[in-house]
Amino acid sequence: MGLTLSLQAATVTGERAVWHTITVTFEGPIASEADASTFWDHRLTVTFRQGEHHYSVPGFFAADGEAGQTHATSGDKWRVRFTPDRPGEWHYRAEFVSGPRAAIDPPSGKPFPLAGATGSFDISPSPIPPSIR
């Protein structure tokens, strides 16, 4: 499958509050669940950083981004889910690597330029009262 790149930025969805999961969706290479290379030959890792705190989170193939409703098995959406543990501005940097066995052999593969690979978002304090957290 050929790799294509969109120029749109990543989208951040979900409630932007402490302990609430957000989803960051990137447009990356077109892939298909029917092709084993989708899972073996691609690796998405997103590092979320706030000051000295940072977390590296593995991403996943998300077909058309709406596969739960559309039942799509192919598309160009790649996602990561993250649950911030403190309020304030968070920055992210995505690394997408493509190549034989890139998903399981970290040194292998070549970087693929991912649209919207860096960005930031603000997280507010949790709306859940401390007494029931």
Number of C-alpha atoms within 10 A of each C-alpha: 10 6 11 14 14 15 10 12 15 22 13 18 12 12 14 21 21 19 20 15 15 19 17 19 23 27 25 26 24 20 26 20 15 10 12 10 18 20 18 16 18 25 26 24 17 22 16 20 17 16 9 5 10 13 13 14 14 17 22 17 27 24 22 20 19 12 13 10 7 10 10 15 15 19 20 21 20 25 23 20 18 20 13 21 15 16 16 16 13 18 15 19 15 25 17 21 22 21 17 15 17 21 21 13 13 10 10 15 18 13 14 19 16 24 16 20 16 16 15 14 11 11 20 15 13 17 11 11 7 7 5 5 8
